[in-house]
């Protein structure tokens, strides 16, 4: 599956536009929560690892993410038609993954962090009943701009990999919030699978 998505900065914010962020923001129970008590770094440094985030892949999350991103392809909501097209089940669309990656970053760097670019590649599909684990590492910090490498693994293999360019919040604006089990993992630690799709979401006019 090859896909390209472009969105403005507001659509990449948690709870808006692209993918699962919209469903979560609307109050849907997607299983993607923000844990409390884990403070993100005030000013991250290159090499810092982000705590891992486990995301249960439910049918509700897959269908809600597709609807929120206005992706009505049957492979994202109709099991029988998905199977006729050679898939064992429905699977998550690329815009939902894009939204989850963006939310992963802002969950750790705070809601005042501004996503400037999210560039991801898809590999192993996210099917219902699986769990995706997102991990991240700060690659570079240049002034108030950082790049973060993100990898998402599921039971099949590597679902997503890519980089996020983000404008960091000021120390005063950083909010203490951290999802998942709070354990930092290196995004390069997992075993990968061939990438089959690409999505790019960049700030600015779509």
Secondary structure, DSSP 8 states (H G I E B T S, - for coil): --------GGGGSTTSSSTHHHHHHTT---S----SS----SS--TT-EEEEEEEE--HHHHHHHHHHTT---GGGT-HHHHHHTT-SS-B--HHHHHHHHHHHHHHHH-TT-EEEEEEEEE-S--BTT-EEEEEEEEEEEETTEEEEEEEEE-SSSEEEEEEEEEE---GGG------TT--B--TTSS------EEEEEESS--
